[in-house]
């Protein structure tokens, strides 16, 4: 048996080696009784700026655990260490042929589970392998042409490859730990296993993807890049094959569709094939960028400390005039803003960070909720048209040369003041952001910013810049499926992840892909 003690606080000048002494003092026993210990969670408590704390949960083994537990069982922070749930992948009796479309987290983890179970897996991706993809993105950032199939949205790893690599998830799923452990196996930093807000960073994530791919290949998975799903073949209401690049049919028993939220041509193809789709709410807004040291000062009461990671924040407010939510999203401490376009003449921005989060800037989306009532028509793809309308407006507002439109926050809010500075790649163009935002989004942002400044003094100031537009917060379309994850329109078609409208972020998409893979395995076992 082992014990777990939560809420152990260390001051910034205290070393983690003091944790056993802290445990012994808090529980009133001799530290010499502790034979082993390990950190299972680490977070920051910055509620008192004069004394920012690091807060730990620690598992430990001591010589008389029963007595220690009995003596301190009144403490809600002390528990017996829960048993680790082992996630087991069953072996398939048959070997179904599974075509997986998309190499984001949903596609990769469904491929991993199915390949390790013994299925014949073909994994296709419209974009390029991560090294070639990085060259395409850097070329675009440097002023080169946009590659519509290899960019920040498309390619090995999905859109998350150019992000902060956040691994937070609100779902309490027993496989969450397994996903983190597999990522560590493929090269992710081991501290993602205990950080309260784990992240990999875009740079480390690219290395993880290469090892992930090598493992899939070792299992016999067929992996093909520059391979776009352009159609479906069916037989008696069952998927029979996926058409690739309008030229080749890949026969399959099951097709897992994990294309991400920006594969607009895929949605149109599904609509043409009478696959049930429905509108879905999402959010639209801008990126806000501040100096990293300013956000650190606001959150920690200091510009930085060797024991503190770059500060993050989370803001949310409900606009009483409209009932719309206004909130921060995908905060990237110590990162930069990027042009995440994937279509000609359509500009969208996002944020990303490397593992060290050590650039001079921090950024976050500030977005306003959008509902199907805001769309131009009742069609299932109306949300796509809404996104495209405002991305094209941003392209034109920035000068029609891929420079993102940007404005000092003070100028946006008051008409004057502030200075225009941004890390954005390619560079920004000074513009009036009202020209590329829906009126209701603009109005809600203007009402929310003073509220956010009350919560984070200095948030609205001369050093802050707004960059537009942020429209790809989540899919505006949901591919309707049943409880097993199968399309209600076509047997054997399994839409998963963000593009299907059932996940948001790396972890939830990976869990969704894993769950659908489990259902396919169970179905194959029953046949």
KAMO-V269842 format. One record per helix or strand of 3 or more residues. SS is the DSSP state (h for helix, s for strand). FROM is the first residue (numbers start at 1). LEN is the number of residues. Records with the same first field share a line. If there is no record, write none. Layout:
SS->FROM-LEN ; FROM-LEN
This chain:
s->3-9 ; 34-12 ; 53-10 ; 78-3 ; 97-5 ; 120-5 ; 222-3 ; 229-7 ; 238-7 ; 248-4 ; 254-4 ; 277-3 ; 282-10 ; 316-3 ; 325-8 ; 336-4 ; 349-4 ; 361-10 ; 404-5 ; 428-3 ; 465-6 ; 477-3 ; 493-3
h->16-12 ; 31-3 ; 49-3 ; 65-8 ; 105-13 ; 130-12 ; 159-4 ; 176-10 ; 190-4 ; 202-17 ; 264-9 ; 292-9 ; 372-3 ; 382-16 ; 409-6 ; 433-4 ; 439-17 ; 497-4 ; 506-21
